[in-house]
Amino acid sequence: MKDMDKISIIVPVYNVEPYIRKCLDSVINQTYQNLEIICVNDGSTDGSGKICDEYAAKDNRIKVFHKENGGLSSALNVGLENFTGSYLGFVDSDDWVEPDMFDVLYESLKNSEAHISVAGYFKDTDAESVPMSNKERIPDGIINTKNMLLYPLKRDYYMGFCWYLCTKLFLANIVRKSGLSFDNNIKYGMDVLFYATMVLTSKCTGVYVDKPLYHYYQRNSAISKLKSFNVKADILTVYKRIEKLLVDGGYSDISYWARGFYCYHASVIAEMLQSEIRDHLNDYIETNKEFPKKIERMRGLLPH
């Protein structure tokens, strides 16, 4: 094991029995070996928690915390409360990482005076693995605070630089000193809010590794695929809060990018609701036969 700083990696776990072994194997077999791997089992009802315990029995770098189900934010907060490393990373339990990911991120951060190192990533399905590339090149060297916010906001230009915490390595001290935690009221987009708040409140700088190192697996049952209106609506709250953070933090000149993201996610929700209207339109017409203007209005909400 390298005589280097300890890197803590938080792995929130919930009903990922088909995926968790691949995830943990990719983490324990990192070329950077001085790791603390914190698995937080958020009340899984399948065998995920037992698998975590099985791995912990074989590898003393793994710590497992079992808790009642409280959602992803609450699981991540258990990790924040218990990690002890000098650096902090995150890995989702249905994803996996390249063997040298934390070696590369550590070296890039250690050799700079930045607070956060960022890697590229793959989007994976059962059929393919696609590296996300940037349309515009990110210059070498230290990335200032403004660009640490702007690059993920300009997503279509910088697909390889995103909000995801899992593609990043953080100096642990900035996380501890910030006192930040994940908002338990947010079910979708909590990572976006955490990252933006961290960068703004701690004036974080960064360094970018133009190499995909993280595998973001797109499974149909993942929370990002759910069609629950309440879950999806959380992201609107997130981007309104980010807009305010940008304005209050002196970056009002780029706040329109947050409003653009708000508009995009509002359109996603609108599409969901159009589908719901279409599915139940005949029932609405049947119950409103005597009110043709109401029917006309409802039909007007659907694309022609």
Secondary structure, 3 states (H helix, E strand, C coil): CCCCCCEEEEEEECCCCCCHHHHHHHHHCCCCCCEEEEEEEECCCCCHHHHHHHHHHHCCCEEEEEECCCCHHHHHHHHHHHCCCCEEEECCCCCEECCCHHHHHHHHHHCCCCCEEEEEEEEECCCCEEECCECCCCCCCCECHHHHHHHHHCCCCECCCCCCHHHEEEEHHHHHHHCCCCCCCCCCCHHHHHHHHHHHHHCCCEEEEEEEEEEEECCCCCHHHCCCHHHHHHHHHHHHHHHHHHHHCCCHHHHHHHHHHHHHHHHHHHHHHHHHHHHHHHHHHHHCCCCHHHHHHHHHCCCC
